[in-house]
Amino acid sequence: MQSLTRNYQDYLIESLKDQSEAALYLWAILQEKDPEPELLLSALQDVAMALGQEKMSPEQLQEHLSRLNQFLDQPESQAIYRLSSWLQSLGLTLTVIVNSEPNSTLESVAETVEVRL
């Protein structure tokens, strides 16, 4: 009998292979009112695993994940530039937009957000 359960991590990685889904996933993490650095690190690792599998060899992906840990330990001003470069390797980019709806929810933003890839 085939199991009907699906590993959540496998499901997450599969869904994050869509760059728009990956961008919205990171956006949602960055909207947390009480940010947790470990949560951001985990989300970035998930996105790297999803998008990096098709763009990099396994060795390059491991190196890419290693660089993530290195630059997150950097002072903030350096970390943001390295994060931008790191995301570009996965086909994503950091974007700043005007938040015209300060109390917006993920659903309303997901309907209107322009995801630049």
PyMOL commands that place a pseudoatom at each C-alpha (Angstrom):
pseudoatom trace, name=CA, resn=MET, resi=1, chain=A, elem=C, hetatm=0, pos=[0.000, 0.000, 0.000]
pseudoatom trace, name=CA, resn=GLN, resi=2, chain=A, elem=C, hetatm=0, pos=[1.383, 3.388, -0.987]
pseudoatom trace, name=CA, resn=SER, resi=3, chain=A, elem=C, hetatm=0, pos=[1.738, 5.958, 1.780]
pseudoatom trace, name=CA, resn=LEU, resi=4, chain=A, elem=C, hetatm=0, pos=[-0.561, 8.951, 1.426]
pseudoatom trace, name=CA, resn=THR, resi=5, chain=A, elem=C, hetatm=0, pos=[1.532, 11.176, 3.655]
pseudoatom trace, name=CA, resn=ARG, resi=6, chain=A, elem=C, hetatm=0, pos=[4.084, 13.498, 2.184]
pseudoatom trace, name=CA, resn=ASN, resi=7, chain=A, elem=C, hetatm=0, pos=[7.121, 14.858, 3.937]
pseudoatom trace, name=CA, resn=TYR, resi=8, chain=A, elem=C, hetatm=0, pos=[6.540, 18.584, 4.522]
pseudoatom trace, name=CA, resn=GLN, resi=9, chain=A, elem=C, hetatm=0, pos=[10.160, 19.496, 3.781]
pseudoatom trace, name=CA, resn=ASP, resi=10, chain=A, elem=C, hetatm=0, pos=[9.997, 17.680, 0.445]
pseudoatom trace, name=CA, resn=TYR, resi=11, chain=A, elem=C, hetatm=0, pos=[6.722, 19.449, -0.370]
pseudoatom trace, name=CA, resn=LEU, resi=12, chain=A, elem=C, hetatm=0, pos=[8.193, 22.822, 0.621]
pseudoatom trace, name=CA, resn=ILE, resi=13, chain=A, elem=C, hetatm=0, pos=[11.329, 22.371, -1.490]
pseudoatom trace, name=CA, resn=GLU, resi=14, chain=A, elem=C, hetatm=0, pos=[9.242, 21.259, -4.468]
pseudoatom trace, name=CA, resn=SER, resi=15, chain=A, elem=C, hetatm=0, pos=[6.942, 24.308, -4.193]
pseudoatom trace, name=CA, resn=LEU, resi=16, chain=A, elem=C, hetatm=0, pos=[9.903, 26.688, -3.796]
pseudoatom trace, name=CA, resn=LYS, resi=17, chain=A, elem=C, hetatm=0, pos=[11.281, 25.597, -7.174]
pseudoatom trace, name=CA, resn=ASP, resi=18, chain=A, elem=C, hetatm=0, pos=[8.847, 28.170, -8.553]
pseudoatom trace, name=CA, resn=GLN, resi=19, chain=A, elem=C, hetatm=0, pos=[10.799, 31.441, -8.241]
pseudoatom trace, name=CA, resn=SER, resi=20, chain=A, elem=C, hetatm=0, pos=[7.630, 33.422, -7.523]
pseudoatom trace, name=CA, resn=GLU, resi=21, chain=A, elem=C, hetatm=0, pos=[6.788, 31.084, -4.646]
pseudoatom trace, name=CA, resn=ALA, resi=22, chain=A, elem=C, hetatm=0, pos=[10.352, 31.369, -3.346]
pseudoatom trace, name=CA, resn=ALA, resi=23, chain=A, elem=C, hetatm=0, pos=[10.215, 35.168, -3.493]
pseudoatom trace, name=CA, resn=LEU, resi=24, chain=A, elem=C, hetatm=0, pos=[6.888, 35.289, -1.634]
pseudoatom trace, name=CA, resn=TYR, resi=25, chain=A, elem=C, hetatm=0, pos=[8.166, 32.792, 0.948]
pseudoatom trace, name=CA, resn=LEU, resi=26, chain=A, elem=C, hetatm=0, pos=[11.167, 35.016, 1.720]
pseudoatom trace, name=CA, resn=TRP, resi=27, chain=A, elem=C, hetatm=0, pos=[8.971, 38.110, 1.681]
pseudoatom trace, name=CA, resn=ALA, resi=28, chain=A, elem=C, hetatm=0, pos=[6.665, 36.529, 4.272]
pseudoatom trace, name=CA, resn=ILE, resi=29, chain=A, elem=C, hetatm=0, pos=[9.611, 35.645, 6.518]
pseudoatom trace, name=CA, resn=LEU, resi=30, chain=A, elem=C, hetatm=0, pos=[10.939, 39.205, 6.286]
pseudoatom trace, name=CA, resn=GLN, resi=31, chain=A, elem=C, hetatm=0, pos=[7.535, 40.588, 7.352]
pseudoatom trace, name=CA, resn=GLU, resi=32, chain=A, elem=C, hetatm=0, pos=[7.682, 38.916, 10.778]
pseudoatom trace, name=CA, resn=LYS, resi=33, chain=A, elem=C, hetatm=0, pos=[6.985, 41.388, 13.574]
pseudoatom trace, name=CA, resn=ASP, resi=34, chain=A, elem=C, hetatm=0, pos=[9.407, 39.562, 15.885]
pseudoatom trace, name=CA, resn=PRO, resi=35, chain=A, elem=C, hetatm=0, pos=[12.148, 38.468, 13.487]
pseudoatom trace, name=CA, resn=GLU, resi=36, chain=A, elem=C, hetatm=0, pos=[14.107, 35.357, 14.323]
pseudoatom trace, name=CA, resn=PRO, resi=37, chain=A, elem=C, hetatm=0, pos=[17.519, 35.097, 12.646]
pseudoatom trace, name=CA, resn=GLU, resi=38, chain=A, elem=C, hetatm=0, pos=[17.270, 31.295, 12.694]
pseudoatom trace, name=CA, resn=LEU, resi=39, chain=A, elem=C, hetatm=0, pos=[13.971, 31.448, 10.793]
pseudoatom trace, name=CA, resn=LEU, resi=40, chain=A, elem=C, hetatm=0, pos=[15.500, 33.634, 8.081]
pseudoatom trace, name=CA, resn=LEU, resi=41, chain=A, elem=C, hetatm=0, pos=[18.505, 31.321, 7.824]
pseudoatom trace, name=CA, resn=SER, resi=42, chain=A, elem=C, hetatm=0, pos=[16.218, 28.302, 7.510]
pseudoatom trace, name=CA, resn=ALA, resi=43, chain=A, elem=C, hetatm=0, pos=[14.102, 30.012, 4.827]
pseudoatom trace, name=CA, resn=LEU, resi=44, chain=A, elem=C, hetatm=0, pos=[17.175, 31.016, 2.824]
pseudoatom trace, name=CA, resn=GLN, resi=45, chain=A, elem=C, hetatm=0, pos=[18.502, 27.462, 3.053]
pseudoatom trace, name=CA, resn=ASP, resi=46, chain=A, elem=C, hetatm=0, pos=[15.141, 26.104, 1.854]
pseudoatom trace, name=CA, resn=VAL, resi=47, chain=A, elem=C, hetatm=0, pos=[15.172, 28.468, -1.131]
pseudoatom trace, name=CA, resn=ALA, resi=48, chain=A, elem=C, hetatm=0, pos=[18.769, 27.552, -1.944]
pseudoatom trace, name=CA, resn=MET, resi=49, chain=A, elem=C, hetatm=0, pos=[17.952, 23.848, -1.859]
pseudoatom trace, name=CA, resn=ALA, resi=50, chain=A, elem=C, hetatm=0, pos=[14.958, 24.380, -4.143]
pseudoatom trace, name=CA, resn=LEU, resi=51, chain=A, elem=C, hetatm=0, pos=[16.455, 26.739, -6.700]
pseudoatom trace, name=CA, resn=GLY, resi=52, chain=A, elem=C, hetatm=0, pos=[20.064, 25.653, -6.447]
pseudoatom trace, name=CA, resn=GLN, resi=53, chain=A, elem=C, hetatm=0, pos=[19.413, 22.043, -7.458]
pseudoatom trace, name=CA, resn=GLU, resi=54, chain=A, elem=C, hetatm=0, pos=[18.824, 23.075, -11.071]
pseudoatom trace, name=CA, resn=LYS, resi=55, chain=A, elem=C, hetatm=0, pos=[21.355, 25.914, -11.225]
pseudoatom trace, name=CA, resn=MET, resi=56, chain=A, elem=C, hetatm=0, pos=[24.358, 24.382, -9.450]
pseudoatom trace, name=CA, resn=SER, resi=57, chain=A, elem=C, hetatm=0, pos=[26.233, 21.149, -9.002]
pseudoatom trace, name=CA, resn=PRO, resi=58, chain=A, elem=C, hetatm=0, pos=[25.867, 19.541, -5.548]
pseudoatom trace, name=CA, resn=GLU, resi=59, chain=A, elem=C, hetatm=0, pos=[29.338, 20.823, -4.654]
pseudoatom trace, name=CA, resn=GLN, resi=60, chain=A, elem=C, hetatm=0, pos=[28.508, 24.367, -5.770]
pseudoatom trace, name=CA, resn=LEU, resi=61, chain=A, elem=C, hetatm=0, pos=[25.269, 24.258, -3.795]
pseudoatom trace, name=CA, resn=GLN, resi=62, chain=A, elem=C, hetatm=0, pos=[27.103, 23.206, -0.632]
pseudoatom trace, name=CA, resn=GLU, resi=63, chain=A, elem=C, hetatm=0, pos=[29.612, 26.034, -1.161]
pseudoatom trace, name=CA, resn=HIS, resi=64, chain=A, elem=C, hetatm=0, pos=[26.719, 28.436, -1.725]
pseudoatom trace, name=CA, resn=LEU, resi=65, chain=A, elem=C, hetatm=0, pos=[25.111, 27.357, 1.558]
pseudoatom trace, name=CA, resn=SER, resi=66, chain=A, elem=C, hetatm=0, pos=[28.458, 27.727, 3.317]
pseudoatom trace, name=CA, resn=ARG, resi=67, chain=A, elem=C, hetatm=0, pos=[28.791, 31.304, 2.030]
pseudoatom trace, name=CA, resn=LEU, resi=68, chain=A, elem=C, hetatm=0, pos=[25.321, 32.038, 3.407]
pseudoatom trace, name=CA, resn=ASN, resi=69, chain=A, elem=C, hetatm=0, pos=[26.476, 31.229, 6.929]
pseudoatom trace, name=CA, resn=GLN, resi=70, chain=A, elem=C, hetatm=0, pos=[29.647, 33.270, 6.444]
pseudoatom trace, name=CA, resn=PHE, resi=71, chain=A, elem=C, hetatm=0, pos=[27.993, 36.454, 5.277]
pseudoatom trace, name=CA, resn=LEU, resi=72, chain=A, elem=C, hetatm=0, pos=[25.176, 36.313, 7.816]
pseudoatom trace, name=CA, resn=ASP, resi=73, chain=A, elem=C, hetatm=0, pos=[27.923, 36.586, 10.433]
pseudoatom trace, name=CA, resn=GLN, resi=74, chain=A, elem=C, hetatm=0, pos=[29.120, 39.865, 8.830]
pseudoatom trace, name=CA, resn=PRO, resi=75, chain=A, elem=C, hetatm=0, pos=[28.185, 43.361, 10.005]
pseudoatom trace, name=CA, resn=GLU, resi=76, chain=A, elem=C, hetatm=0, pos=[24.764, 44.367, 8.679]
pseudoatom trace, name=CA, resn=SER, resi=77, chain=A, elem=C, hetatm=0, pos=[25.955, 46.705, 5.925]
pseudoatom trace, name=CA, resn=GLN, resi=78, chain=A, elem=C, hetatm=0, pos=[28.134, 44.014, 4.367]
pseudoatom trace, name=CA, resn=ALA, resi=79, chain=A, elem=C, hetatm=0, pos=[25.602, 41.246, 4.907]
pseudoatom trace, name=CA, resn=ILE, resi=80, chain=A, elem=C, hetatm=0, pos=[22.870, 42.932, 2.867]
pseudoatom trace, name=CA, resn=TYR, resi=81, chain=A, elem=C, hetatm=0, pos=[25.119, 43.289, -0.189]
pseudoatom trace, name=CA, resn=ARG, resi=82, chain=A, elem=C, hetatm=0, pos=[26.287, 39.713, 0.083]
pseudoatom trace, name=CA, resn=LEU, resi=83, chain=A, elem=C, hetatm=0, pos=[22.706, 38.524, 0.538]
pseudoatom trace, name=CA, resn=SER, resi=84, chain=A, elem=C, hetatm=0, pos=[21.769, 40.372, -2.647]
pseudoatom trace, name=CA, resn=SER, resi=85, chain=A, elem=C, hetatm=0, pos=[24.577, 38.695, -4.574]
pseudoatom trace, name=CA, resn=TRP, resi=86, chain=A, elem=C, hetatm=0, pos=[23.753, 35.321, -3.045]
pseudoatom trace, name=CA, resn=LEU, resi=87, chain=A, elem=C, hetatm=0, pos=[20.102, 35.594, -4.092]
pseudoatom trace, name=CA, resn=GLN, resi=88, chain=A, elem=C, hetatm=0, pos=[21.101, 36.659, -7.617]
pseudoatom trace, name=CA, resn=SER, resi=89, chain=A, elem=C, hetatm=0, pos=[22.912, 33.330, -7.991]
pseudoatom trace, name=CA, resn=LEU, resi=90, chain=A, elem=C, hetatm=0, pos=[19.507, 31.680, -7.495]
pseudoatom trace, name=CA, resn=GLY, resi=91, chain=A, elem=C, hetatm=0, pos=[17.728, 33.948, -9.975]
pseudoatom trace, name=CA, resn=LEU, resi=92, chain=A, elem=C, hetatm=0, pos=[16.166, 36.201, -7.303]
pseudoatom trace, name=CA, resn=THR, resi=93, chain=A, elem=C, hetatm=0, pos=[16.738, 39.848, -6.454]
pseudoatom trace, name=CA, resn=LEU, resi=94, chain=A, elem=C, hetatm=0, pos=[16.117, 42.061, -3.456]
pseudoatom trace, name=CA, resn=THR, resi=95, chain=A, elem=C, hetatm=0, pos=[13.600, 44.793, -4.134]
pseudoatom trace, name=CA, resn=VAL, resi=96, chain=A, elem=C, hetatm=0, pos=[12.329, 47.660, -2.016]
pseudoatom trace, name=CA, resn=ILE, resi=97, chain=A, elem=C, hetatm=0, pos=[8.760, 48.751, -2.688]
pseudoatom trace, name=CA, resn=VAL, resi=98, chain=A, elem=C, hetatm=0, pos=[6.532, 51.402, -1.184]
pseudoatom trace, name=CA, resn=ASN, resi=99, chain=A, elem=C, hetatm=0, pos=[4.169, 49.846, 1.323]
pseudoatom trace, name=CA, resn=SER, resi=100, chain=A, elem=C, hetatm=0, pos=[1.014, 51.739, 0.454]
pseudoatom trace, name=CA, resn=GLU, resi=101, chain=A, elem=C, hetatm=0, pos=[-1.000, 49.543, 2.799]
pseudoatom trace, name=CA, resn=PRO, resi=102, chain=A, elem=C, hetatm=0, pos=[0.777, 49.500, 6.190]
pseudoatom trace, name=CA, resn=ASN, resi=103, chain=A, elem=C, hetatm=0, pos=[-1.567, 46.815, 7.532]
pseudoatom trace, name=CA, resn=SER, resi=104, chain=A, elem=C, hetatm=0, pos=[-1.448, 44.649, 4.430]
pseudoatom trace, name=CA, resn=THR, resi=105, chain=A, elem=C, hetatm=0, pos=[-1.570, 40.888, 4.670]
pseudoatom trace, name=CA, resn=LEU, resi=106, chain=A, elem=C, hetatm=0, pos=[0.368, 38.329, 2.701]
pseudoatom trace, name=CA, resn=GLU, resi=107, chain=A, elem=C, hetatm=0, pos=[-2.727, 37.549, 0.630]
pseudoatom trace, name=CA, resn=SER, resi=108, chain=A, elem=C, hetatm=0, pos=[-3.304, 41.160, -0.446]
pseudoatom trace, name=CA, resn=VAL, resi=109, chain=A, elem=C, hetatm=0, pos=[0.345, 41.746, -1.246]
pseudoatom trace, name=CA, resn=ALA, resi=110, chain=A, elem=C, hetatm=0, pos=[0.641, 38.445, -3.108]
pseudoatom trace, name=CA, resn=GLU, resi=111, chain=A, elem=C, hetatm=0, pos=[-2.121, 39.643, -5.418]
pseudoatom trace, name=CA, resn=THR, resi=112, chain=A, elem=C, hetatm=0, pos=[-0.358, 42.913, -6.254]
pseudoatom trace, name=CA, resn=VAL, resi=113, chain=A, elem=C, hetatm=0, pos=[3.367, 42.368, -5.717]
pseudoatom trace, name=CA, resn=GLU, resi=114, chain=A, elem=C, hetatm=0, pos=[5.595, 42.519, -8.750]
pseudoatom trace, name=CA, resn=VAL, resi=115, chain=A, elem=C, hetatm=0, pos=[8.196, 39.794, -8.467]
pseudoatom trace, name=CA, resn=ARG, resi=116, chain=A, elem=C, hetatm=0, pos=[11.282, 40.740, -10.477]
pseudoatom trace, name=CA, resn=LEU, resi=117, chain=A, elem=C, hetatm=0, pos=[13.187, 37.685, -11.630]
for i in range(1, 117): cmd.bond("trace and resi %d" % i, "trace and resi %d" % (i + 1))
show_as sticks, trace
zoom trace
